[in-house]
Amino acid sequence: MLRCIVHATIPRYLRVYGSLKAQVESGDFKLGDFLPAEPELQKLFNVSRTTVRRAVELLAQEGFVSIQQGKGTEVLDFKATQRLQYVSSFSETLQEKGFNVRYRDLVAECTPAPRRIAADLKLEPDARVVRVQRVILANGKPIAIIWNYLLPEIVPGIERRIAGMKTLYAFLESEYNLRIEAATDYISAKAAGAEEAARLEVPVESPLLVVKRITYSRGRTIEVAILHVVADKYEYCVQSKDRPPRAT
């Protein structure tokens, strides 16, 4: 049932947007449903057609709905879901879901490894690594900041070759004949600090997923990735089987 959630202190189009967004996120509107027509929304929220259109356009910009000429406004699968039974990069998962993926602030540089990164890569403290960092945009909206730390000897000259990279794993396969064979993910959460919030265009203290991934190829650790992901735009699916054997 469509509900009108009123917030008196914010602009009308944002009230409509917030109410509809909340109902999409809660499952009141499911994948493939169509939002009520403009006249019904105007009546429900007691607003003009311009206000309704502005709210719906904002939902579309953020990937919650698709405005289809002559058909209506369809609810989309607004979260990208990464299933952990196979190794897929963050960008590859977004592309598989139909998002247009681009990078911002893409930089590759050789730098001393942070202490924990060095330990994960089985290096001496302050050993040098290649760090690839970027902001990932999905349909033009920032969704994650990613730092990849790689062993320098396996990616010589990457600083000069990375400009045309589509996804890191595909780039490593095509340019260095290096295939990721396994990965271990550690998932936690944090509140966005001021710098992260600015880069991701979210309010300070917004919830972020924090993912540390350690990847392996040819029997050795080759990369550690750190991802800070806007929490309401991404989820992980872990499939488990059976219960552990009982102690006897």
Summary of the structure (lengths in Angstrom):
residues: 248
radius of gyration: 21.6
end to end distance: 52.6
largest distance: 69.6
contacts: 678
relative contact order: 0.12
helix: 31%
strand: 33%
